[in-house]
């Protein structure tokens, strides 16, 4: 049974005929009913628009299943776009393939510096949903730090229930603030901009680090005079690329604000025993950047303690480097 309706098929074919630049979609697949439907949609879409390139998503920017689009790969569709929603979906694909910078309204002029996660729940038959989706798509296209997820409340029923969604459109910012019904996007932009960086989630801080701005994370903590709770999570992450970025931020922090860096000792010591061997070794290196007696004392305990040989060796090497400095 065809998933894309006849009227939508003709819209896609006409759209495809007009395209002059490559169109790219990414599919973050998963098992289950919703995942199968999204994959099926992509298969049918490829038949109707042969020039479209559909790749498997290689990162974990969005929870699967999702169709990821946009020139910044920061827009996720957890819905099968139909009718007016399909037109918006196709416009977003065209804009990503052939982007021309413009600043014609307040949305396009907005500049969101901190990562923000916006999730909008819609229904295909909702007359108000396309309007808010259109504005959010434009906002996401102009702001790489923003991640927009568009969810069909019926297709993803479990998420709808978990988040207690009772009407559409409902928009949620960072799992905290929410708007329902007639949504003022300018107000949403204001909330995205004025947020307290110390309250950023680990995923938001990770976005900054993985974009090559680890020093910026350290600078934000210095400006706020405190260690962000989510930063500790990144430093002990089992994912190497995340730890590496956090260690770079830690080095910057230790150089620029030693007293603030020392505040990392207690939370790192509290979780050290439960970390795996590789993470422990990296945490030892992070602690070694904090040049005070408390950090030195702990490194000494690790060097002579009941830890993996590789971890003891790292601690010993760091202590020796202190002695020769």
PyMOL commands that set and color helices and strands:
alter all, ss='L'
color gray80, all
select helices_A, chain A and resi 6-18+33-48+83-97+106-109+129-142+157-162+185-194+197-199+202-210+214-224+229-235+240-256+258-261+264-272+277-288+293-304+309-324
alter helices_A, ss='H'
color red, helices_A
select strands_A, chain A and resi 24-28+53-56+66-69+75-78+116-122+146-152+170-173+177-180
alter strands_A, ss='S'
color yellow, strands_A
deselect
rebuild
show_as cartoon
